[in-house]
Amino acid sequence: MAAKKSKKPAAKYSYVERVLGAVSDYQKEHRKHSVHQTALRAQIRKTARAKKDKLGPQWISWVGKTIHKLEEEGVLAPADPAGNVALTPNGKKAIATARRDLAIAAHASPTATQEDMIWKHVAHQLASRGTKRRQSAIRQGDEDEEEEVSSTLQPGTPRSKKARRSSAVLQTPLSRMTKAQLLAALESAQSTRTEAPLAPPEASDTDELQRLKLEIAQRQEEIDLIRAELAAAKQATAEIEMQHEDNSWRRTVSPEPQPDFEPATSSPSRPNTANQIPRARTLFEVTRTASGSLISNISKQATPAPSSPGFEHDNLTEDDVRMDEDDVFGPVTGPTIARSDAPGTSERVRSNGLPTPHGTPAGAILNREAALAKEVQTYKTIADELKRVSAEQEKMLTSKVDLLESAVNSHVTSIEVLNKDHDAERARLEATLVAKNAEIVTLQAEVDQERQTIVLRDATLAFKDAHISEIESNKSSLQQESTSQRTRIQELERILEEKMAAMTLLTTEKDSRIAELEKLVQEADRLRVAATEELQAVSAQAISLAESLRAAESRTAGLSDQLKAALDHNAVTEDSRAEAQRKVDALGAQLKASNEELLQIASDKAKLVNDLSVSQSAAEALRAEIASLYIATQLLNEKLSTSGSTIETLRAELAVASQSTAALSTELADQAAVITEVTASRNDALVTVSSLSADTADLRARLLESEKILAATEARLGASREEAAQLSQDVTSKEQQRSDLAAKLVTLEAVRDDLAAGVQARDADIGRLNGTIQTAKQEVQDAEAMLASVRKEKATCEERISALQLSLHSAQEQGLQLNRELESSQAARLSLQQALHERDIELEATQTSLNAEKTRASALHQDLMDTIARAQDAEEEVTAVKQSKAIDERTIESLKAGYARLRQIQLDSLADIERQVTSAHSSPVPITHRRPAMLEQSI
């Protein structure tokens, strides 16, 4: 049966209990005899906090008042030094008495509940001691109670004084109980009190104990009363018998006639005892004189000395001298001997016969006859008196018998009532025994159930142990996995360090490549400047050529003039004209060639402009790539900062894990060292990143300078474009002029002969012009070669930039991969830490449940032991009840036997009295005594 939690309120403690408990606890903890009041208050506060006992706002003053009260009661006493108190011998005695009353062993250490019961008991004793009413003797120790009970059971002892009745209302069943039943009820109440130790003892419990003790005393007094009444009844019966015997045998006897002779040894003469009443004596008691002679019950005189030898009646037997009891007037031949045939008189002395004086036979006979006649008359008088006395005695005996019968009937009724009560009590005890047996069976079932529960708990504990071992194995596997994960983390950190080193190398290579790119940009700027200068030179050459053309035109105009002049001399100079025509054709061819060269130069210029635009677009692409590289560097910095924060978070989590797994402190210390190294490497990486950030800032500044240089180059390229456009316009104008010149040459064909003379002069100029053109061509070729080299360098720079971009991309991908691996490792580590934490929680929960199960098993075992002890106590109580019941039954049987014997003795006594009365009638006159009807009924 599972234990249920009770909803009872918390136990209340009085200040006396708190002070006594605090004194005991302080003495146990500090091994000191005395306690200071400050330390006592601190101990009371500590105990109240432990028991969740709420102290009032004025508890310190109440504690002081309680200490003073205990000092007044003699439980506590001041001790040295000042302010200390200690238990007095009376206080220790009260505590020992409480332990004995609660059935707690003297040398056993009580539990907290038993200590609370002890203090409550002591406080209750002190509270009950405060009343001014004198304590009853039954409130003393158990030994005193046993002595008083044993003294009351002894017959003949005076009746003990009645104890003062308690004010508590007596219950009807308890008033019918015997002493053994009340003791059993008291023991059951104590066992109930022991079984319910948490209930505070109230005043009703002490009243109940007092009432039970008073009931025991009352029962004992009733037993003594019954015994006294029985003794009184016996005494009354004996007195009735004695009085009846005295009345039956008391007579008025006349003086005997003196014989004629004196006996040899006669007893001294006795005075006349006719009017004297003999002294009271016991039934069948023999009366003697001072000298020891017997006194006859009939003659009331001393018996004379025995006759001398030779007396004629010496040989008479008892049968010869016995008188006929039915015929009083029969012949008398010898002395009459009264006999007692009543049973039970073996120890009694029989009555003697009449005295037989010595004398002559005839005188003796005559004297005897006269005496007999007188005695017959006396007997008649005695018979009348006896009738009267018998009637009075019958009336008195009838009244006494009626009283005795009423008393006996009342006692019989009370005994029957007691028997009924005993039967009812026996039935109740049997019902209680059956209930106890049922309770024992129930407790045995509960014990079996508890044993089964214990077996189940053991199985559960075994399962829990297996589960714990499995958890331990899982924990070891998780620790191994954690170790492998730590190794993996260390490997990843090593890879991260390698990646950081690779990134550092890539950053260095990037810086070198950026420097090379800057050099290439500078070289491109230089080439652009050189090309611009070449274009300026070409433009200057074009201008010089234009001037030469203008000079040629002027010379052509002059030649035209000369041609006009020569036309006049056409005829004369036909040959020279033809020659001039040839020269003009040659000059036209040269002009055509120069025009073609100019077109070629224009095309080369256009190509150079295109190349410049391409280089500009490449520079723009390079600028975009540099911007993207800068953005990637920023992203890398952000990722590095994120990885730094992640590493910080990981470090914090590792610190928390190191705190939560104290059992793995050594390994966590190693991990902390590794983490410290990782943190150092991270700090180095952060320093590297900061240096990279500085390099990136420098690169950014240099890029800005390059952008400025590119802007200047673009401005110069714009100027070059404008100059090229101007040159194109000049070339167009020159072409227009050439067409005009062609037209003029067509017009001048007629006069070419006239220009033959001027052609020679112009040949020299054309030769110089050709040289200039050749020089310009050479310069254009050099510019083309330079442009090709620039293009090659540009392609190389582009390749380097692409390689740098690829390496940067690969570095970024590696960084991302490292970040992903780091995140995965962190996630795995977090999952491992969470799993380890969950395992630790499960282990703690399992340990807690194991401890709870162990505690519950111990509690169940303790409950089982308590149940077994209670069952044994119940068996002992049942045994004690059976024993007390057997003792009561034997007592009742002995009382019944005593009553039967008393009744039989009374009947025998009455029968003896009747037989004695009947046998005492020696007169021959038949005297019929009518037996009273009441006496017959009583018999």
Number of C-alpha atoms within 10 A of each C-alpha: 10 9 6 6 6 6 6 6 6 10 12 11 16 11 19 23 22 24 22 27 21 23 27 19 16 21 15 11 9 10 10 11 15 21 23 19 18 12 14 23 19 14 20 26 19 14 16 16 12 9 11 11 17 12 14 8 8 8 15 15 10 14 19 15 14 19 22 15 14 20 18 11 15 15 22 23 19 18 15 11 10 9 12 17 21 21 22 15 13 13 20 13 13 20 19 17 17 20 21 13 14 18 12 16 11 10 6 7 10 15 9 9 10 17 17 21 24 26 23 23 23 23 22 18 16 17 12 12 13 9 9 7 8 8 12 14 14 18 13 10 11 11 9 13 17 12 11 16 17 11 15 19 15 11 12 11 11 11 14 13 9 11 15 12 14 14 9 11 10 14 9 8 9 15 15 18 20 23 20 18 23 22 18 17 18 16 15 15 15 17 18 12 17 16 13 10 15 14 12 17 15 11 12 11 14 14 15 17 17 19 23 23 22 21 23 24 22 18 18 22 19 12 15 21 13 16 17 17 16 18 14 12 17 16 12 15 20 16 14 19 20 18 18 23 20 19 16 21 15 19 24 18 19 16 15 14 10 10 15 13 10 11 16 12 11 15 15 11 10 11 8 13 15 13 10 12 11 13 8 10 13 14 16 17 12 16 18 14 13 7 8 9 15 18 19 18 19 17 19 24 25 22 22 21 16 15 16 11 8 8 10 8 16 11 9 12 10 12 10 14 16 17 22 15 16 14 13 18 16 12 11 17 14 19 18 20 16 19 15 18 13 16 10 10 12 10 7 12 12 16 19 18 18 20 18 18 19 20 15 12 12 9 12 17 16 12 16 18 15 13 18 17 13 14 18 20 13 17 23 15 14 19 19 13 15 19 17 12 17 19 15 13 19 19 15 14 21 18 13 16 21 16 12 17 15 12 15 19 14 12 17 16 12 14 18 14 13 18 16 12 18 22 15 13 20 19 12 14 19 17 12 15 21 12 14 19 18 12 16 21 13 13 19 17 13 18 22 14 14 21 15 12 18 20 13 12 18 16 12 16 20 12 12 19 17 12 15 19 12 12 19 16 12 15 19 12 12 19 18 12 15 19 14 12 19 17 13 15 24 17 12 18 23 14 14 25 17 12 18 26 14 14 25 17 12 19 25 14 15 23 17 12 19 21 14 15 22 18 13 19 23 15 15 25 19 13 19 23 16 14 25 21 13 19 24 17 15 22 20 13 18 22 16 16 19 19 12 17 19 14 14 17 17 12 17 22 13 15 24 23 15 20 26 18 14 24 21 13 15 19 13 13 19 19 14 20 28 19 20 25 25 16 23 26 16 15 18 18 12 18 18 14 14 19 17 12 18 22 15 14 20 17 12 18 23 16 15 21 19 12 18 22 14 14 20 20 12 18 21 14 13 20 18 12 18 19 14 13 20 18 12 16 19 14 13 19 17 12 16 20 15 13 19 17 12 17 21 15 13 18 17 12 16 20 17 12 19 19 13 15 16 11 10 14 15 11 15 19 13 12 20 18 12 16 23 13 14 22 18 12 18 24 13 14 22 20 12 18 23 13 14 21 19 12 15 21 13 13 21 16 12 15 20 13 13 21 17 12 15 22 13 13 22 19 12 16 22 13 13 23 20 12 16 22 14 13 23 19 12 16 21 12 13 21 15 12 17 20 12 12 17 13 12 15 20 12 12 21 19 17 28 33 30 34 34 27 20 21 26 15 12 21 16 11 14 20 12 12 19 17 12 15 20 14 13 20 17 12 16 21 13 13 19 17 12 15 22 13 13 20 18 12 16 22 13 14 24 19 12 17 22 15 13 22 19 12 18 22 15 15 21 18 12 19 21 14 14 21 19 12 18 21 16 13 20 21 13 15 22 18 12 18 21 13 14 22 16 12 18 16 12 14 19 12 12 18 15 12 15 18 13 12 19 15 12 16 19 13 12 21 16 12 15 19 13 13 19 16 12 18 19 13 15 19 16 12 19 19 13 17 21 17 13 18 19 12 13 17 16 12 12 16 12 12 15 14 12 13 16 12 12 16 15 13 14 19 14 16 19 19 15 20 19 17 14 19 17 15 16 16 18 20 21 15 15 11 14 9 11 7 10 14 10 15 15 8 8 15 14
